[in-house]
Amino acid sequence: MIDDMNVGVVIVGAGLAGVSAATGLRRRGFDRPITLINEELPLPYDRPPLSKELLCGDRSVADITLHNAEYYEEQRIAIKSGSRVCGIDREAHTLRLEDGQPLNYSHLIFATGARPRHLPVPPGSAPLTRLFHLRELGDAMALREHLAHDRHVLVVGAGFIGLEVAASARRLGCRVTVLEAGPRVIERAAPPEVSAFVQQVHQENGVEFRFGTQVLDVIEQPGSIAVHLASGEALAADAVLVGIGVIPNDVLAREAGLACDNGIVVDQHCCSSDPRIFAIGDVAKSFNPLIARHVRLEHWESARQTGEIAAATICGELAVNASVPWVWSDQYHLNIQFLGWSDPRAEKVLRGEVGGPGWSLIEVLDKRVIGAVLINAGRDRRPIERLITSRHVVDMERLADTGVALKKWVVA
């Protein structure tokens, strides 16, 4: 029998979500042991700069480190770096590390994130030194060595990561070709109007796009790497960056018998099907009362918030994950923010002028705001969030009128 007074919380994963949970516990007065299991060797760091400031050399590793070693010592948060969990015994409330060491827990938090999807490579191929994914610090540091003036970079996937790397590579003087299987950029997140605008900005900055392309395999030769397409074409480059989505790291949870469905299924308190086990961040498929369904969000803000919610719940607070999804992307001079949800049935309200100094495309369903894309219009984020959560009926003409400040919005 585990003595909960002498056994504390173990957090598997030391990204933003895991660190937010650990610091949230201490801030709420949790006085028992906290252990962070960190598969990587560096101290926990912030991931968004990997595709932008760190890749371009504007920020160092120290700049993106979440806290220094002294902070974790002061907070009595133990970090096991370079450690991997290989099994969980839910009945004994114990997990086993790869080195064979057992670790007991009173509560367990999965913050295991997600892993990149891979392109096919010929069987028996040697490790490809010019093929990159961008999920960890080591990935960004290795890719940075290949981004030099006049280098040719192939980017597979026109989602957030692919486009951010494309923008960074162009800034460094690389030639960039983006290969996308779909018909447009950021198709999953953005309405066609926003996709067209973002694509145009990239093209104005020298990026070439190839849509409807299917990659068959990747072959590396001395001094170059080639992508073979279903069309029979082969494209050679100095480096290939793959950004075709991620897969939640829920294998341990599945093996432990937890409910999983494209991630670890948790309630609005981030609690799994086992009341002692929580899941947060990219790996969690959390129930959101705002839309009355489970969603898995792969975003910075979701990682931070769910870490806080799990910490609050463990400490006995009534915390609910009912926030409006929010994600942003910085590309060239653009700050693009996505709020809420999209629906093909929604009407779209343009606030401002496309390509202007700041504009938004707001989605309205049944006369209620459900989501928006903000282009260099971050000042409108909070008011639009309030419109989404309040579910107030809106006047479409007033919503489109930039002369009516959203923060002073009057419900029709």
C-alpha positions as CSV (number, residue, x, y, z in Angstrom):
1,M,0.0,0.0,0.0
2,I,1.4,3.4,-1.0
3,D,1.5,6.1,1.7
4,D,0.2,9.1,-0.1
5,M,1.7,11.5,2.5
6,N,5.2,10.4,1.6
7,V,4.7,9.8,-2.1
8,G,4.0,12.6,-4.5
9,V,3.2,13.5,-8.1
10,V,5.1,12.1,-11.0
11,I,4.9,14.0,-14.3
12,V,5.9,12.1,-17.4
13,G,7.1,14.7,-19.9
14,A,8.9,18.0,-19.2
15,G,7.6,20.3,-21.8
16,L,5.5,23.4,-21.1
17,A,2.5,21.3,-19.9
18,G,4.6,19.2,-17.5
19,V,6.4,22.3,-16.1
20,S,3.1,24.2,-15.8
21,A,1.7,21.3,-13.7
22,A,4.7,21.1,-11.5
23,T,4.9,24.9,-10.8
24,G,1.1,25.0,-10.4
25,L,1.3,22.4,-7.7
26,R,3.9,24.3,-5.7
27,R,2.1,27.6,-6.1
28,R,-1.0,26.1,-4.6
29,G,0.9,24.8,-1.6
30,F,1.4,21.2,-2.6
31,D,4.1,20.0,-0.2
32,R,4.9,16.4,-1.2
33,P,7.5,15.3,-3.8
34,I,7.2,16.3,-7.4
35,T,9.2,14.5,-10.1
36,L,9.5,15.5,-13.7
37,I,10.6,12.7,-16.1
38,N,12.4,14.4,-19.0
39,E,13.4,12.2,-21.9
40,E,15.7,15.0,-23.2
41,L,18.9,16.0,-21.6
42,P,18.5,19.8,-21.7
43,L,16.5,21.6,-19.0
44,P,12.8,22.1,-20.1
45,Y,12.4,24.8,-22.8
46,D,9.8,26.6,-24.8
47,R,9.1,25.0,-28.1
48,P,7.5,27.8,-30.3
49,P,10.9,29.6,-30.9
50,L,12.4,26.4,-32.4
51,S,11.0,27.2,-35.9
52,K,11.6,30.9,-35.7
53,E,13.9,32.8,-33.4
54,L,16.2,29.9,-32.4
55,L,16.4,28.7,-36.0
56,C,17.3,32.1,-37.2
57,G,19.9,32.6,-34.4
58,D,18.0,35.5,-32.7
59,R,17.7,33.6,-29.5
60,S,19.9,31.1,-27.7
61,V,19.2,27.9,-25.9
62,A,19.5,29.8,-22.6
63,D,16.9,32.3,-23.8
64,I,14.2,29.7,-24.4
65,T,14.9,27.7,-21.2
66,L,11.8,27.9,-19.1
67,H,13.6,28.0,-15.7
68,N,17.2,27.5,-14.6
69,A,18.4,24.6,-12.5
70,E,18.4,26.7,-9.3
71,Y,14.6,27.4,-9.7
72,Y,13.8,23.6,-9.7
73,E,16.0,23.1,-6.7
74,E,14.3,26.0,-4.8
75,Q,10.9,24.6,-5.7
76,R,11.9,21.1,-4.8
77,I,11.0,19.8,-8.2
78,A,13.2,16.8,-9.1
79,I,14.0,16.4,-12.8
80,K,15.1,13.0,-14.1
81,S,16.7,14.0,-17.4
82,G,17.5,11.5,-20.1
83,S,15.0,9.1,-18.5
84,R,12.3,7.1,-20.2
85,V,9.3,5.3,-18.6
86,C,8.8,1.8,-19.9
87,G,5.8,0.6,-17.9
88,I,3.1,1.5,-15.4
89,D,1.5,-0.6,-12.7
90,R,-1.8,1.1,-11.9
91,E,-2.7,-1.2,-9.0
92,A,0.6,-0.6,-7.2
93,H,0.7,3.1,-8.3
94,T,4.2,2.5,-9.6
95,L,6.0,3.2,-12.8
96,R,9.2,1.7,-14.1
97,L,12.0,3.6,-15.7
98,E,14.1,2.2,-18.6
99,D,17.0,1.7,-16.2
100,G,14.8,-0.6,-14.1
101,Q,14.3,1.9,-11.3
102,P,10.7,1.9,-9.8
103,L,9.0,5.1,-8.9
104,N,5.9,5.3,-6.8
105,Y,3.2,8.0,-7.2
106,S,0.1,9.3,-5.5
107,H,-0.9,10.9,-8.7
108,L,0.5,10.5,-12.2
109,I,0.3,13.1,-15.0
110,F,0.9,12.3,-18.6
111,A,2.5,15.2,-20.4
112,T,4.1,13.1,-23.1
113,G,3.2,15.3,-26.0
114,A,3.3,14.0,-29.6
115,R,5.7,12.6,-32.1
116,P,6.1,13.7,-35.8
117,R,4.7,11.7,-38.6
118,H,7.4,10.4,-40.9
119,L,7.8,10.1,-44.7
120,P,8.5,6.6,-46.2
121,V,12.1,5.8,-46.8
122,P,13.5,2.7,-48.7
123,P,13.9,-0.4,-46.4
124,G,17.4,-0.7,-45.0
125,S,18.3,2.9,-45.6
126,A,21.1,4.4,-43.5
127,P,20.1,7.2,-41.2
128,L,19.3,10.3,-43.2
129,T,21.4,13.3,-42.1
130,R,19.6,15.8,-44.3
131,L,16.0,14.9,-43.4
132,F,14.6,16.8,-40.5
133,H,11.6,17.0,-38.3
134,L,11.1,19.9,-35.8
135,R,9.8,18.7,-32.5
136,E,12.8,18.9,-30.1
137,L,15.7,21.3,-29.4
138,G,18.2,18.9,-31.1
139,D,16.1,18.9,-34.3
140,A,16.3,22.7,-34.5
141,M,20.0,22.9,-33.8
142,A,20.8,20.2,-36.4
143,L,18.5,21.9,-39.1
144,R,20.1,25.3,-38.4
145,E,23.5,24.0,-39.6
146,H,21.9,23.4,-43.1
147,L,20.2,26.8,-43.4
148,A,22.8,28.9,-45.2
149,H,22.6,31.4,-48.1
150,D,21.7,29.8,-51.4
151,R,21.0,26.4,-49.9
152,H,17.8,24.8,-51.3
153,V,15.3,23.5,-48.7
154,L,12.3,21.3,-49.4
155,V,9.5,21.7,-46.9
156,V,7.0,18.9,-46.9
157,G,3.7,20.1,-45.5
158,A,2.2,23.6,-45.5
159,G,0.9,23.7,-42.0
160,F,2.2,25.9,-39.2
161,I,5.6,24.3,-38.7
162,G,6.2,24.0,-42.4
163,L,5.4,27.7,-43.1
164,E,7.3,29.0,-40.1
165,V,10.4,27.1,-41.2
166,A,9.9,28.3,-44.8
167,A,9.8,31.9,-43.6
168,S,12.9,31.4,-41.4
169,A,14.8,29.8,-44.2
170,R,13.9,32.6,-46.6
171,R,15.1,35.1,-44.1
172,L,18.5,33.3,-44.0
173,G,18.7,33.4,-47.8
174,C,17.7,29.8,-48.6
175,R,15.7,28.8,-51.7
176,V,12.5,27.2,-50.4
177,T,10.0,24.9,-52.1
178,V,7.0,23.8,-50.2
179,L,5.3,20.5,-51.1
180,E,1.7,20.1,-49.9
181,A,-0.6,17.1,-50.5
182,G,-3.7,19.3,-50.2
183,P,-5.0,22.1,-52.3
184,R,-3.9,25.0,-50.0
185,V,-1.8,26.1,-47.0
186,I,-2.9,25.6,-43.4
187,E,-6.0,23.9,-44.8
188,R,-7.0,22.3,-41.4
189,A,-7.0,25.6,-39.5
190,A,-7.7,28.4,-41.9
191,P,-10.6,29.3,-44.1
192,P,-9.8,29.6,-47.9
193,E,-9.6,33.4,-47.7
194,V,-6.8,33.3,-45.1
195,S,-5.0,30.5,-46.8
196,A,-4.9,32.5,-50.1
197,F,-3.5,35.6,-48.3
198,V,-0.8,33.7,-46.4
199,Q,0.2,31.9,-49.5
200,Q,0.5,35.2,-51.4
201,V,2.8,36.6,-48.7
202,H,5.0,33.6,-48.9
203,Q,5.2,33.8,-52.7
204,E,6.0,37.5,-52.5
205,N,8.9,36.5,-50.2
206,G,10.2,34.0,-52.8
207,V,8.7,30.7,-51.6
208,E,7.6,28.2,-54.4
209,F,4.6,26.0,-53.7
210,R,3.7,22.6,-55.2
211,F,0.2,21.5,-54.3
212,G,-1.4,18.1,-54.8
213,T,2.0,16.4,-54.4
214,Q,2.3,12.9,-52.9
215,V,5.8,11.9,-51.6
216,L,6.7,8.2,-52.3
217,D,10.1,8.1,-50.6
218,V,13.2,10.0,-49.7
219,I,16.7,9.0,-50.8
220,E,19.9,10.7,-49.6
221,Q,23.1,10.8,-51.6
222,P,26.5,12.4,-50.8
223,G,25.9,16.2,-50.7
224,S,22.1,16.1,-51.4
225,I,18.8,14.5,-50.7
226,A,16.0,13.7,-53.1
227,V,12.3,13.5,-52.7
228,H,10.5,11.1,-55.1
229,L,6.9,12.1,-56.0
230,A,4.0,10.0,-57.2
231,S,4.1,11.9,-60.4
232,G,7.4,10.3,-61.2
233,E,9.3,13.5,-60.5
234,A,12.4,13.7,-58.2
235,L,13.3,16.9,-56.5
236,A,16.8,17.3,-55.1
237,A,17.7,19.7,-52.3
238,D,20.3,20.4,-49.6
239,A,17.8,19.6,-46.8
240,V,14.3,18.4,-46.3
241,L,12.0,19.5,-43.4
242,V,9.0,17.3,-42.8
243,G,5.9,18.9,-41.2
244,I,3.0,16.6,-41.9
245,G,1.4,16.4,-38.5
246,V,2.0,14.5,-35.3
247,I,0.8,11.4,-33.5
248,P,-0.1,11.6,-29.7
249,N,2.3,9.7,-27.5
250,D,-0.3,7.6,-25.8
251,V,1.3,4.2,-26.1
252,L,2.2,4.0,-22.3
253,A,-1.4,4.9,-21.4
254,R,-2.9,2.4,-23.8
255,E,-0.6,-0.4,-22.4
256,A,-1.8,0.6,-18.9
257,G,-5.4,0.2,-19.9
258,L,-6.5,3.9,-19.9
259,A,-9.2,5.0,-22.3
260,C,-7.6,6.4,-25.4
261,D,-8.9,7.7,-28.7
262,N,-6.4,9.7,-30.7
263,G,-4.9,10.7,-27.4
264,I,-5.6,10.0,-23.7
265,V,-9.3,10.7,-23.1
266,V,-9.8,13.0,-20.0
267,D,-12.7,14.9,-18.5
268,Q,-12.9,18.7,-18.1
269,H,-10.7,18.4,-15.0
270,C,-8.0,16.6,-17.1
271,C,-8.6,13.4,-15.2
272,S,-8.4,10.1,-17.2
273,S,-10.4,6.9,-16.7
274,D,-8.2,6.3,-13.6
275,P,-8.9,8.9,-10.9
276,R,-5.2,9.0,-10.0
277,I,-4.0,9.6,-13.5
278,F,-4.2,12.9,-15.5
279,A,-3.3,13.9,-19.0
280,I,-2.4,17.3,-20.3
281,G,-1.0,19.1,-23.3
282,D,-0.8,17.6,-26.8
283,V,-1.4,14.0,-25.7
284,A,-4.7,14.8,-23.9
285,K,-8.1,14.6,-25.6
286,S,-10.1,16.7,-23.2
287,F,-13.8,17.4,-22.7
288,N,-14.6,21.0,-23.4
289,P,-18.0,22.1,-21.9
290,L,-18.2,25.0,-24.4
291,I,-18.8,22.7,-27.3
292,A,-19.8,19.6,-25.3
293,R,-17.3,17.2,-26.9
294,H,-13.7,16.0,-26.5
295,V,-11.0,17.7,-28.4
296,R,-7.2,17.3,-28.6
297,L,-5.3,20.6,-29.1
298,E,-1.7,20.8,-30.1
299,H,-1.0,24.4,-29.0
300,W,1.1,26.3,-26.5
301,E,-1.8,27.8,-24.6
302,S,-3.6,24.5,-24.2
303,A,-0.4,23.0,-22.7
304,R,-0.1,25.8,-20.2
305,Q,-3.8,25.8,-19.2
306,T,-4.2,22.0,-18.9
307,G,-1.1,21.9,-16.7
308,E,-2.6,24.4,-14.4
309,I,-6.0,22.6,-14.4
310,A,-4.4,19.3,-13.5
311,A,-2.5,20.9,-10.7
312,A,-5.6,22.6,-9.3
313,T,-7.6,19.5,-9.4
314,I,-5.0,17.5,-7.5
315,C,-5.0,20.2,-4.9
316,G,-8.7,19.9,-4.5
317,E,-9.8,23.0,-6.4
318,L,-12.7,23.0,-8.8
319,A,-11.0,23.7,-12.1
320,V,-12.5,23.2,-15.5
321,N,-11.0,23.2,-18.9
322,A,-13.5,25.4,-20.7
323,S,-11.3,27.9,-22.4
324,V,-11.5,29.1,-26.0
325,P,-8.8,27.5,-28.2
326,W,-6.1,30.0,-29.1
327,V,-3.1,29.4,-31.3
328,W,-0.8,31.8,-33.1
329,S,1.9,31.7,-35.8
330,D,4.5,34.3,-36.7
331,Q,5.6,34.4,-40.3
332,Y,7.6,37.3,-41.8
333,H,5.7,40.5,-40.7
334,L,2.5,38.5,-39.9
335,N,1.1,37.6,-36.6
336,I,-1.7,35.2,-37.2
337,Q,-4.0,34.2,-34.4
338,F,-6.7,31.6,-34.5
339,L,-9.5,31.7,-31.9
340,G,-12.4,29.3,-31.2
341,W,-13.7,26.8,-33.8
342,S,-14.5,26.7,-37.5
343,D,-17.6,25.3,-39.1
344,P,-18.4,25.0,-42.8
345,R,-21.9,26.3,-42.1
346,A,-20.7,29.5,-40.6
347,E,-21.0,32.9,-42.2
348,K,-17.8,34.9,-42.5
349,V,-17.5,38.5,-41.5
350,L,-14.5,40.5,-42.7
351,R,-13.5,43.2,-40.3
352,G,-11.0,45.5,-41.9
353,E,-9.4,45.1,-45.3
354,V,-7.5,42.0,-46.5
355,G,-3.8,42.9,-46.5
356,G,-4.4,46.0,-44.5
357,P,-2.5,46.9,-41.3
358,G,-4.7,44.7,-39.2
359,W,-7.8,42.7,-40.2
360,S,-9.9,39.7,-39.0
361,L,-12.1,37.1,-40.5
362,I,-14.8,36.2,-38.0
363,E,-17.0,33.1,-38.2
364,V,-20.7,33.5,-37.1
365,L,-23.1,30.6,-36.8
366,D,-26.7,31.2,-35.9
367,K,-25.8,34.8,-35.3
368,R,-23.2,33.9,-32.6
369,V,-19.5,34.2,-33.0
370,I,-17.8,30.8,-32.9
371,G,-14.2,31.6,-34.1
372,A,-12.0,34.1,-35.8
373,V,-8.6,34.5,-37.6
374,L,-6.8,37.7,-36.6
375,I,-4.0,39.0,-38.9
376,N,-1.9,41.6,-37.1
377,A,-5.0,42.4,-35.0
378,G,-4.1,40.9,-31.6
379,R,-5.9,43.7,-29.8
380,D,-9.2,42.1,-30.8
381,R,-8.4,38.8,-29.2
382,R,-9.9,39.3,-25.8
383,P,-13.2,40.9,-27.0
384,I,-13.7,38.1,-29.6
385,E,-13.1,35.5,-26.9
386,R,-15.8,37.2,-24.8
387,L,-18.2,37.1,-27.7
388,I,-17.5,33.4,-28.2
389,T,-18.0,32.5,-24.6
390,S,-21.0,34.7,-24.0
391,R,-22.9,33.3,-27.0
392,H,-24.6,36.7,-27.5
393,V,-26.5,37.3,-30.7
394,V,-24.4,39.8,-32.8
395,D,-25.3,42.3,-35.5
396,M,-23.3,41.3,-38.6
397,E,-22.9,44.9,-39.9
398,R,-21.7,46.2,-36.6
399,L,-19.3,43.3,-36.3
400,A,-17.8,44.3,-39.7
401,D,-17.6,48.0,-38.9
402,T,-14.0,48.8,-37.7
403,G,-15.4,52.1,-36.4
404,V,-17.2,50.1,-33.6
405,A,-14.6,49.0,-31.0
406,L,-15.1,45.4,-30.1
407,K,-14.2,46.1,-26.5
408,K,-17.2,48.4,-26.4
409,W,-19.5,46.0,-28.2
410,V,-23.2,46.5,-27.7
411,V,-25.3,43.4,-28.2
412,A,-28.0,43.9,-30.8
